[in-house]
Amino acid sequence: MKVLLIENQPSDAELARQLLIKGPHPCDVEWVETLGLGLERLKKGGIDVVLLDLGLSDSQGLDSVRRMQVQAPRVPVVVLTGSYEQELLAVEALQEGAQDYLMKNGLDGKLLSRSIRYAIERKRSEEKLKEAMAVRAEFTSMVSHELRTPMTVIKEGIGMVLEQGAESLSPPHRDYLETAQRNVDRLARLVNDVLDYQRLESGQMEFRRDGCDVNAAIQESLADLTALTQPKGLELVTALIPGLPKVPFDKDKITQVLMNLVNNAVKFTPKGKIAIRTEQLDNAVKVSVQDEGIGIKPADLPKLFQSFSQIPIQGTPKPGGTGLGLVISRKIVEMHGGKIGVDSVFGKGSTFYFLLPIVDRRS
């Protein structure tokens, strides 16, 4: 095993080198005193693991780990630290990509050998997971896009028959075609949910944050929102506080969140009304969707906003869909630096809400 030791204290470097050479699993050790020399050595390849001191003469702390990740992202890194204050920094280094950290005080051959082997195995597991996620994302995207073309053709074909052959269609035939059309629309929504989820998970969804009026965005989408509530005869009302400051957000994405929340409210509201409200808090604009539905049991609240999770309600049909609507909404809101949540009383209804931070009240 080839170990690159980057350490600017000769005594510490010699101790680590001797422990590695004479340890339970002897290693071939190369020692350099600066990060710059270490990065140059990594360019040549052949290094299995790096032991990295956080207090180098040409680089300090987390910056060393970050530069190491840029130069050799596939090489595992074990951080060496010599004090309690640096240990806290070493823990942060794990979040930056290091696989493990060790205190120099009390270092022994068994511990050092174990840490190195653990770092290598952990890095291999991380790389395999990344590859698996990339394959999954590519497969999901490919299947979803392949489904879209035939769905579009089917939908357009059904629409043409319904429109142009209206007089010649018997009532049962029209019912069959309208049922088919609704199911094609439902399938299209499912595919879109999966694609959106995959983009958000992989960080590929783009956001365009402009200074927007939340109330105006809601007003613009009222026709589409009403289309969700009308089939069940639900009343859609709004209570929008005037004079709200503009907020930097992607209007299309936040409209998607609002549609998801209203659609969720419709599923679990047999009758009554759904209210959309806005208000200004200290440093955020709050948008709420309140329903008069069946509510959520306290035990089921933690299950919300989880991937592919749907809450079964006794006495009602199983809700259709992927269960991704709330997950997608949460991710979109969090990408805006906001927060999403729910207040609910079982048997009386639920209020889903999200907060969008106000970056500049003068905008």
N, C-alpha and C positions, 0 to 999 in steps of 0.2 A: 504494500500500500504506500502511495506517494503522498506525503504530508508537506504542505507549504506553511511554515511558521513565520508569521509577520509580527515581530516583537523587537522593540528598540532598547530593551534592557538586557545586556549580554548575560547577566547572571540568571535572569528568569528564562531566557532563551535556552541556555545550556541545561538548566534543570528540566525543562520540558523535553528537550532533545534526548537527554539521557533516559527519561522515563519512557519515551516512545521507542527508543532503540532497544532497551532492556526489558520492556514490559511484556505482558503475557502474549501479545501479538506484535512482534517487532515490526517497525515501520522504517521506511526510507524517508529521512527528513531533510528538507531544504530550508535554510533560515535566511531571511532578509530583514533589514532594520526599518524600512519605510514602506508605506502603502504604495508609493510610486513604483518602487522596485518589485513589490508583490504583484501589482497589476501587469507590469512588463513580463514577469515570469509566467503569469496565467495565460498570456497571449500565445505562448509556445505550446500550451496544452500538457496533458499527461499528469495533472494534479487531481488526486482523488478527494481531498478535503483540505480546508484552510483553517488554521488556528490563528485568530485575529485579535491582537491587543487593541483595546479601545483608546489607549493613550499614546498615539504615535507622534513623532515630531512633525510630520507633514500632513496629518489628518487626525481629527478628534471625533470620538463618540459615534453617533448614528450616521454621520456623513461617510465614515469609513465603510460601514455596512452597505449603504446605498450605492456607493461607487463600486463596491465589490459585486453587487447584484447586477449592475449595468455591464461590467466587464465580463463576468462569468456567471450568468444566472443559473446554470445547471450544476455548479460546484457547491457542495454543502459547506457551511461556515459555522465554526464553533467559536464563540466569543470568549476571550480571556479578560477577566477583570480583577483588580487588586484591592478594592475598597467597597464599603457598604454603599456609598453614594453611587459608585460605578455599577454596583449590582442592580440598582433600580434602573439605570440606563441600559444595562444588559437585557433586562426583561423587555424594555421597549424595543431592543434590537431584534427580539424574536418576532415582533410584529412587522419589522422591516424586512424579514426574510431569513434571518439567522436560524439555524436548526437547534442550537443549544448554547448554554453558557457555563463557564466554570470559574470558580474563585481560585486565584493563584495560591492563596494560603491553604495549606493542607492538601495540595495537589499530590496525587499518587498515580502510579502506573495503571492500576486496575480501573480507577475512575476515569482517567484520561482515555484509555483504550475503549472503555464502554461508551463514553460520550462520542468518540469519533465514529464508532460503528453505528451507534444510534443515529447520528447525524446523517450518515450515508444512507441508511435504510429509510429514514424519514424523507430525505430528499427524493429518493427513488419513488416512494409512495406518492409524494406530491406531484412528481412529473407524470406518473401513471394516471393520477386523478385528473390532471390538466388535459392529458391526451384523451381520456375517456369523455370528459366534458366537451372537448372540441369535437369529437366524433358525434356525440349526442346532439350538439347544437347544429352541426352540419346535416345530420340525418333529419332532425326535426324541421329544419328550414327547407330541405329538399322535398320531403313528403308534403309539407304544408303548401309549398308553391306548386307542386304537381297536382294537388287536390284543387287548387283555386281555378285552374283553367277549365276542367270539366264542369265544375260547379257553376262557373259563369255561363258556359254554353247551355247547361240545363235550365238555369234561371231565365236566361233570355228566351229560350225556346218555349218554356211554359208561359212566360209573359206574353209572347206573341200569340199563342193559341188562345189565351184568355181574352186578349184584346180584340183580335181580328175574327175569332170564331165565336164571339159571344152569343150570337143569335142561334147558331147551330148546335150549341152545347146543351145537353140535358142537365137538369139540376144535379143528379148524381155525378156526372162527368165533371161538372164545374167544381163540385166539392172535392173530388179526388185531386184535381189539378191545384186547387188552392191549398189543400193539405200538403201536396208535394212542394209547392212554392214556399210554404212556411218552414218546412223541414230543410230545404236548401238554404234558406236564410239562417236557420239555426246552426246548420253545419258550417256556414261561412263565419258565423260569430265564434264558434268553437275553434276553428282554424286560426282566426285572428287573435284569439286569446292565447293560444299556444305560441304563436309567433311573437307576440308582444312579451310574453313571459320569458321566452328564450333570449330576446334582445336585451331585456332588462338584466337577466342573470349574467349575460356575457358582457355587459357594459357597452353594447352596440347601439342602443337606442339614443338618438340625438335629441337634444332639447334646445329650443330657441326661447330664451327668457327675455321678453320685452316688458316694459312697464304697461300693465294692463289694468283695466277696470273690472273687478270681479263681478259687480252687478251687471255690467254691460254684457259680459261673457255669458252669464246666466240667462239674461233676457234673449240673447241671440239663439240660445239653444232650447228655448221653451217649446217650440213646435215639435222638436224631436223628443223632448222629455214628455210632452203631453201624449205623443204617440205610444209611449210605453204604458201610460196609466189608463188610457181610454178603453182598451179591450176588456178590462175588468170593471169599468165604470167607476174608477177612483177619481176623486177630485184632486187636482194639483193646484196648490196655492203657494204664493211667495210672500215673504216679509223681508224685503231688502232695505237695510239701513242706508239712507242716502249719504252722499259726501264721503264715502270711504276713500282712503288714499290708494293710489295706484300701487300695484305689487308686481315685482318682476317674476313672471311665470310664462310657461308655454301654454298658450290658450287652448290649443287642440288637446294637449295631454290632460290639462285640468278639466276640460269639458268631458273627456273620456272618464275621468274619476267621478264626476258628477253623474254621468249616465250610468256608471256601474252602481253607484249608491242608490239612485232612484230605481234602477232595475231590480236591485236586491230588495228594496222596500216593497216593490210591487209583488214580488214572489211570495212574501209572507204577510200581505195585507189583504184579507178577503173582502173587506168593504171599508168605507170611510174616506179619509183624505191623506195626502202626503204633502208636507210643507217643506219648502226650501227657505232657509233663513240665512242672513248674513249679519255680522256685527264686527266691531273693531275692539280688539283687546289691546293691551299695552303695546306690544311689539308685533302684532300679527292681525291678519284678517281671518275670521272664523266663518266657515260655511257649514251649515247643518242640514241634514235631510231627516225629517221626523215623520214617522209613520204611526198608524193606529192599528198595527198588526198584532200578531200573537206574541211578540217579544222573544227574549232569549233567556234561558235558564242560566243562573250564575255559574253552574258547573260547565256550561258550554262556551262561555265567553273566551276562555283561553284558546279555544279551537279556531276562533276567527282569525283571519289574515294569515292562515297557514296554507301552503301549497296543496292543491287538489283536495281540499277539505270542505265538506259540506255538512251542515248540522241537520240530522233527521228530526222532523217534527211529527209526533204521533198524531194520527188522524188526518194527515195531509199527504198528498202525493210527493214522492221524492223529487226534489228540485232538479231541473235539468241543468246542463252546462258542465263546465270543467271544474268549477270551484276555484277558478283563478281570478275572478273579477276583483275580489277584495285584496288579494295578494298583489295584483298589478297596481291597484289603486294605492296601496301602502308604499310600494316601491317608487311610484311616480311622485307621491307627496314627499317622501324622504329625500328623493333626488333634488327637490326644491328647497331642502333644508327645513321642511315642515313636519307636522305630526298628524296622525290619523287615529281616531278612537271611536268608542261607542258607549253610550249609556242606555241601559235597557231594564225594563221591568216586565217580567214574564206575565203574559196575559194582558198587558196594557200597551205594548209598543216599544219601539226602539228609536234612538236618535244617533245616527252615524254623523261624524263631523271630521273636518280636517282644518288645520291651521297653516296659513302661508305667511312667512315672516315678512315684515315691512323693512326693507333695507334702507330706504330713503323716504321719509315722510314728505319731503318737498317735491318728489317727482310727480 
